[in-house]
């Protein structure tokens, strides 16, 4: 059996059958290997699907509890931790980062507010190439936070956003740790995942069952796409090189047990689609954030062309907004975060929708993978026919 004939399991509510059809079509024609997708509407699960294989050897079927490393989908969970602290009055997003993390004031960064970390505007999207970073060094929390504390801005703080591809996790995560008095993995487990019984963690605990983890497969790129990517990297400025190439991580890096157990809050969240949808539903319905905090989290920071990725963006504070691209459905104020290769988590409070998507055959895009977009479009086709 190959991926074109992979078995799909799970259920869809009446009227949401097109979601299952789109999910099955991802296996037939869009290169899916193993994946899961869960959608919630007004607190009810309307789609809960999984299928395919947990690894390229096709030896183990994908299960409802298969864990996937979801790359930057983790950033939404990290931002949520900061918003929980702000909601409790313990963190002021407009205060200088140095109020909570004094070492960060080095190299002219004393005036940078927490808001700019959350919206990728700190001017420190990575570590400068004069200090090469090895992938294995990413696993050392104290080393990475000390490097970011010492790093001078690589572009103007507060100007157009420059995607903090790796940096986001240590920058926001260290603020969370300083304010909360505990590591972000533990804070997230106690404040979010535990109360919701959501199977998601920011880095796997030492006693976690690695046997539940899906094996990630690097993207398949056409020669044209590979050449275009090489050209883009060669032409990248210092900020983009620092953000994306120091180090340049690859999909298969996430299969290393040391990677899985590290705490990298921009990169190595592990969870199920069901857990991601559960968490975003709890953000949207007021369980995790007050109305004021939710409004702050998705307050537009302006439309722009990202200084690192060169893509049009509209950030809230830590979340992409649906904006003109409708990456999370037709509501431009729907919000969420995609991960490298295709995963996603998002919420649309106005329509009572939340969803999560995990996979192991990575695509080549930073966001809006065609498989994800097919599922989102199918979901909203069903929603439009199901008025509350």
Secondary structure as GFF3:
##gff-version 3
##sequence-region A 1 388
A	DSSP	three_ten_helix	3	5	.	.	.	ID=ss1
A	DSSP	beta_strand	8	12	.	.	.	ID=ss2
A	DSSP	alpha_helix	17	29	.	.	.	ID=ss3
A	DSSP	beta_strand	34	41	.	.	.	ID=ss4
A	DSSP	beta_strand	44	52	.	.	.	ID=ss5
A	DSSP	beta_strand	68	69	.	.	.	ID=ss6
A	DSSP	alpha_helix	73	87	.	.	.	ID=ss7
A	DSSP	alpha_helix	97	100	.	.	.	ID=ss8
A	DSSP	three_ten_helix	102	108	.	.	.	ID=ss9
A	DSSP	alpha_helix	114	118	.	.	.	ID=ss10
A	DSSP	three_ten_helix	135	139	.	.	.	ID=ss11
A	DSSP	alpha_helix	141	150	.	.	.	ID=ss12
A	DSSP	alpha_helix	167	180	.	.	.	ID=ss13
A	DSSP	alpha_helix	184	188	.	.	.	ID=ss14
A	DSSP	pi_helix	189	193	.	.	.	ID=ss15
A	DSSP	alpha_helix	194	196	.	.	.	ID=ss16
A	DSSP	beta_strand	200	202	.	.	.	ID=ss17
A	DSSP	three_ten_helix	210	212	.	.	.	ID=ss18
A	DSSP	alpha_helix	223	235	.	.	.	ID=ss19
A	DSSP	alpha_helix	238	245	.	.	.	ID=ss20
A	DSSP	three_ten_helix	251	255	.	.	.	ID=ss21
A	DSSP	alpha_helix	257	261	.	.	.	ID=ss22
A	DSSP	beta_strand	269	271	.	.	.	ID=ss23
A	DSSP	alpha_helix	273	284	.	.	.	ID=ss24
A	DSSP	alpha_helix	291	297	.	.	.	ID=ss25
A	DSSP	beta_strand	303	305	.	.	.	ID=ss26
A	DSSP	beta_strand	312	314	.	.	.	ID=ss27
A	DSSP	beta_strand	320	321	.	.	.	ID=ss28
A	DSSP	beta_strand	335	338	.	.	.	ID=ss29
A	DSSP	beta_strand	344	348	.	.	.	ID=ss30
A	DSSP	three_ten_helix	349	351	.	.	.	ID=ss31
A	DSSP	beta_strand	353	359	.	.	.	ID=ss32
A	DSSP	alpha_helix	370	384	.	.	.	ID=ss33
###
